Amino acid sequence: MPILKLIEIGDSVGVILPPELLDWLKCAEGDALLWSVTAQGVLLTRDDQVPNAQLPLGREFMDDYRDTFRGLDS
């Protein structure tokens, strides 16, 4: 079983995740993870709600600048 290293980040402590675990989780730097405690230990899952929460903001931005985006197509 691989060992994960804890490092100090400001006033907090972070965990270094190896590339194979990031690939398995389908995550990259900057993505959000959810964690929960189970009878077997700690469960990490990808937080798919973050992009879904950002979609309405992106749509609003695109609506506000619709003419600008259309001009880029020319």
N, C-alpha and C positions, 0 to 999 in steps of 0.2 A: 504494500500500500504506500503510495507516494506521500511525502510529508510536505505540508504547506508552510511557508515561512511567514511570520508576522513581522511587519515593519512599522516604525513610527512615522506618522504623517501628520505633522502639526501637533494638535492636542489629541489626536485619535490614533488608532492602530489599524493598519490595513493588512490584507492577506494577498500574497502573490499567487495568482492562479496560473498554472502551466498552460501552454498553448493547446495541448490535447484536451484539457478540461474546458477551455473556452470554446474550442471547436465542437465538443460534445454538447455544450449548453447553447451553441449557436449565438455566442456573445462576443463582443469586442470591447475595447477600451471605451468608456463613456456610457455603455449600456447599463440598465438597472437590473438588479437581481432581487428577488423576494426570498426570504428565508423563514423557515418555521422549524420548531423543535418537534420531533416525532419520537416514538418509542425506540427507534433504531439510531437516532442521532439528529443531526441538523440536515434539513432538506433545502437545497438551493434550486430555484427555478427562475427562468427568464421572466421579466416583467413585460408582458406584451401590451399592457394598458398604456404605457408611456407614449408610444407612437399614436395609439388611438386617441389619446387626449390631445395630441398636437395636431391631428388632422383638421379639426374645425378652425384652428388658428391659421393653418396654411391655406385653407379654402377662403377664409376671410381676406387674407393678404392678397391672394390671387384675384379675388373679386374686386378689391380696392384698386388694383393695378392692372386690370384686364386690358385696357387700351395700350398700356406700355408693353405687356407681353405680346399682344397682337402685332405691335410695331416691330418687335424683334424678329418676327417670322418673315418680314419683307426682305 
